[in-house]
Each structure stands twice: as structure tokens, then as C-alpha cells.
Amino acid sequence: MLWTDGRFLVIHHPEPSPLVGWLRLDAVDHVGGVADLSDDDAARFGVLHARLAACMKRALGVDRVYSIAFGESARHLHMHLVPRFAHRDDLAAWGLADGYRACLRDPSTAAEHLAVHDARERFRVLLAAAL
């Protein structure tokens, strides 16, 4: 875990991670999706989501952050925030799903462990100040 306020938490995608900096913003208590949040939690979630995306841009030097929440494999609110690296056209838009499945099939395509570790440490520092 990179950060928590007791209501929400931020983690880096577990390894093997398809990309350096692939984060998740999760509700701590069971919530099926954003439609099930209280007004107070929805406001907090929105602020955290925006600040987390801004931290990702600073930490990784990306100009876009994808946000994805399906809630099928775990029927619990977990928003994926995925960096859009300009040099990875194979992982743009819907190609991201293909890259994710490829990483699951062949972990040798995953982001390098040391790069993931370094990103986690940069995020810990940024998130402590921003959230």
C-alpha cells in the first residue's frame, strides 16, 4: 500500500505489473461502485482521483492518465489509474487491454521490478504531500 486515509487506499498494481506506475484507488469499506458511494465519499473520491492523476503526471512525466473501473473480477470499487506513455503506442486506448492480457500470459512482458520499485517510492513521497 502506498497511502490510505482509512476510507480509501492507493496501491501500485501487483507484480507482474503491465506498466510502471499503474495505480489503483480502492474504497476500504465494501462499495460496489461509484454509484454506491455516499455524497461525502463521492466528493472525497473525486478529489483523490484528480490529485492522484496529477501526481502520476509529475512522477512519470506523462501527459495523460487513463481511468478504468470494471468491478467484475472483484465487485468492489477499485479505480485503475494507468499512465499513458507516449512511446508505448501498443498500449494506447483499447490496446491497453491487449497488453494487460499479454502480461498475464507472459510475465516476461511486465514492467521491470526495479522500475516498479522506484516508481512506488516516488509515489509514496508525492502522495504524502498531495493527499
C-alpha positions in Angstrom: 0.0 0.0 0.0 1.3 3.5 -0.9 -1.2 5.6 1.0 -4.5 5.5 2.9 -6.8 7.8 4.8 -8.9 5.0 6.3 -11.7 5.5 3.7 -9.6 5.0 0.5 -6.3 3.5 -0.3 -3.8 3.7 -3.1 -1.7 0.7 -4.3 0.6 0.0 -7.2 -0.6 -2.8 -9.5 0.8 -6.0 -8.0 3.7 -7.6 -9.9 3.9 -8.6 -12.6 2.7 -5.1 -13.5 2.0 -4.4 -17.1 3.3 -0.8 -16.7 5.4 1.2 -14.3 3.1 3.5 -12.3 -0.2 1.6 -12.8 -2.1 2.5 -9.7 -5.4 1.7 -8.1 -7.6 3.8 -5.9 -9.7 1.5 -3.8 -12.5 2.0 -1.3 -11.6 0.5 2.1 -15.2 -0.5 3.0 -17.2 -2.6 0.6 -18.7 -0.4 -2.0 -19.9 -2.0 -5.3 -19.1 1.1 -7.5 -19.1 4.8 -7.6 -22.9 4.9 -7.8 -22.9 3.3 -4.3 -20.8 6.0 -2.6 -22.3 8.4 -0.1 -22.2 12.0 -1.1 -19.3 12.7 1.2 -17.3 9.7 0.0 -18.1 10.5 -3.7 -16.7 14.0 -3.1 -13.6 12.6 -1.4 -13.1 10.0 -4.1 -13.3 12.7 -6.9 -10.7 14.9 -5.2 -8.4 11.9 -4.5 -8.8 10.7 -8.1 -7.8 14.1 -9.5 -4.9 14.6 -7.2 -3.6 11.0 -7.8 -3.7 11.6 -11.6 -1.8 14.9 -11.1 0.8 13.0 -9.0 1.1 10.4 -11.7 1.8 13.0 -14.4 4.5 14.6 -12.2 6.2 11.4 -11.1 6.2 9.7 -14.5 6.3 12.6 -17.0 3.1 11.5 -18.8 0.6 13.9 -20.2 -2.4 11.5 -19.9 -3.8 9.2 -17.3 -6.4 6.6 -18.2 -9.1 5.8 -15.5 -10.8 2.4 -15.7 -13.2 0.7 -13.3 -15.0 -2.5 -14.3 -15.7 -4.2 -11.0 -16.2 -7.6 -12.4 -13.3 -9.7 -11.0 -13.9 -8.2 -7.6 -17.3 -6.5 -7.2 -15.7 -3.7 -5.1 -14.8 -0.2 -6.1 -11.3 -0.1 -7.4 -10.4 2.6 -9.9 -7.3 1.8 -12.1 -5.3 4.8 -13.0 -3.0 3.9 -15.8 -0.2 6.1 -17.2 -0.3 6.7 -21.0 3.4 6.6 -22.1 3.9 8.3 -25.5 6.5 5.7 -26.5 4.0 2.8 -26.0 1.6 3.1 -28.8 0.8 -0.6 -28.4 -0.8 0.3 -25.0 -2.9 3.2 -26.2 -6.6 3.2 -25.7 -8.1 -0.3 -26.1 -4.7 -1.7 -26.9 -4.1 -1.4 -23.1 -6.4 -4.4 -22.6 -4.4 -6.5 -25.1 -1.2 -5.5 -23.3 -2.7 -6.4 -19.9 -3.7 -9.9 -21.1 -0.3 -10.4 -22.7 1.3 -9.6 -19.4 -0.9 -12.2 -17.6 0.0 -14.8 -20.2 3.7 -14.0 -20.3 5.1 -12.2 -17.3 8.3 -11.5 -19.1 6.5 -8.6 -20.9 5.8 -7.0 -17.5 7.5 -3.8 -16.3 10.9 -4.3 -14.7 10.9 -4.9 -11.0 13.4 -2.2 -10.2 11.5 0.4 -12.2 8.3 -0.5 -10.4 10.0 -0.3 -7.1 11.5 3.1 -7.9 8.1 4.4 -9.0 6.5 3.2 -5.8 9.0 5.1 -3.8 8.4 8.3 -5.8 4.7 7.9 -5.4 5.0 7.5 -1.6 6.7 10.9 -1.3 4.4 12.7 -3.7 1.2 11.2 -2.2 2.2 12.0 1.3 2.4 15.7 0.3 -0.6 15.8 -2.1 -3.3 13.7 -0.5 
